[in-house]
Amino acid sequence: MRLTRYTDYAMRVLLYLGARQDRLCSIAEIAQAYDISQNHLMKVVSDLVGAGYVESIRGRSGGVRLAKAPTDINIGAVIRHTEDGFDLVDCGSCVIAPACGLTGALNKAMAAFIAVLDSYTLESLLTRRVDLASLFDR
């Protein structure tokens, strides 16, 4: 299983904001901390705002912050939101699909993958919040 860069950036934003819950953060600041494109990050943050994971405050002293407590942000739900689909292979167009057992095995593996992610919240990924925050300050 390989997650998209979009999902990677979404998780990075949530982790950053989770480590910085004491203040508003700018998209430029987050992009600089990870050395990633601010333009790509703007799209990701906009989507996270629309999904209710992040809150955006406009204006001169504005920024972004988590819209929910980290205990209320389920990682599996975030991944399902940011990924388009979870088909590991295109079984629908394969000539042997009606008789092939691979489809069922892959579906079962994907369900297990998502089930593991569903067992985590953002809070459970932030157990070393102070260490994480200090890494952003370098």
C-alpha positions in Angstrom: 0.0 0.0 0.0 1.3 3.4 -0.9 -0.4 6.6 0.2 -0.4 9.7 -1.9 1.7 12.8 -1.3 -1.6 14.6 -0.6 -2.3 12.3 2.3 1.3 12.6 3.5 0.9 16.4 3.6 -2.4 16.2 5.3 -0.9 14.1 8.1 2.1 16.4 8.4 -0.3 19.4 8.8 -2.3 17.6 11.5 0.9 16.5 13.4 2.3 20.0 13.2 -0.9 21.6 14.5 -1.2 19.0 17.1 2.3 19.8 18.4 1.5 23.5 18.3 -2.0 23.6 19.9 -1.1 26.6 22.0 -1.2 29.0 19.0 -2.2 29.7 15.4 0.2 28.6 12.7 0.6 29.9 9.2 0.7 27.7 6.1 4.1 29.3 5.3 5.5 28.2 8.6 4.3 24.7 8.2 5.7 24.5 4.7 9.0 25.8 5.9 9.2 23.4 8.8 8.8 20.4 6.4 10.6 22.1 3.4 7.6 21.4 1.2 5.7 23.5 -1.3 3.5 26.1 0.2 1.2 26.0 -2.8 0.5 22.3 -2.4 0.0 22.8 1.3 -2.6 25.5 0.8 -4.8 23.0 -1.1 -4.4 20.4 1.5 -5.2 22.8 4.4 -8.2 24.1 2.5 -9.5 20.5 2.2 -8.8 19.8 5.9 -10.7 23.0 6.7 -13.6 21.8 4.6 -13.6 18.4 6.2 -13.7 20.0 9.7 -10.3 18.8 10.9 -8.7 22.3 10.7 -10.0 25.8 11.5 -8.8 28.8 9.5 -8.8 32.3 11.0 -8.5 35.1 8.5 -6.8 38.4 8.9 -3.6 40.0 9.9 -3.0 37.8 13.0 -4.8 34.8 11.5 -3.6 31.3 10.8 -4.8 27.7 11.2 -5.3 25.4 14.1 -7.0 22.1 14.8 -10.7 22.3 14.7 -11.1 19.3 16.9 -9.3 17.8 19.9 -6.6 15.4 18.8 -8.5 12.6 20.6 -11.4 13.3 18.2 -9.4 13.0 15.0 -9.3 9.4 13.8 -6.4 8.6 11.5 -8.3 6.0 9.5 -11.0 8.6 8.8 -8.4 11.1 7.7 -6.8 8.6 5.3 -10.2 7.6 3.9 -10.9 11.3 3.3 -7.7 12.2 1.6 -7.3 9.1 -0.6 -9.3 8.7 -3.8 -9.5 4.9 -3.7 -8.0 1.9 -2.2 -7.8 -0.5 -5.1 -4.4 -2.0 -5.0 -4.8 -3.4 -8.5 -7.4 -2.9 -11.3 -9.2 -6.2 -11.0 -12.3 -4.8 -12.7 -10.7 -4.8 -16.1 -8.9 -8.1 -15.7 -10.0 -11.0 -17.8 -9.5 -13.6 -15.0 -11.2 -11.5 -12.3 -14.3 -13.7 -12.1 -12.2 -16.7 -11.2 -9.2 -15.1 -9.4 -8.7 -15.3 -5.7 -6.3 -12.4 -5.6 -9.2 -9.8 -5.5 -10.5 -11.2 -2.2 -7.1 -11.5 -0.7 -6.3 -7.9 -1.5 -9.6 -6.6 -0.2 -9.0 -8.4 3.0 -5.5 -7.0 3.3 -6.8 -3.5 2.7 -9.5 -3.9 5.3 -6.9 -4.9 7.8 -4.7 -1.9 6.9 -7.6 0.5 7.4 -8.6 -1.3 10.6 -5.2 -0.6 12.1 -5.4 3.1 11.1 -8.8 3.3 12.6 -7.4 2.2 16.0 -5.3 5.4 16.1 -6.2 9.0 16.9 -4.1 12.1 16.3 -3.5 12.2 20.1 -2.0 8.7 20.0 0.5 9.9 17.4 1.4 12.9 19.6 2.7 11.0 22.6 6.1 12.8 22.2 4.6 16.2 21.5 7.4 18.2 23.2 10.1 16.3 21.2 8.1 16.7 18.0 7.7 20.5 18.6 11.4 20.9 19.3 12.3 19.2 16.0 10.2 21.9 14.2 12.3 24.6 15.9 15.6 23.6 14.3 
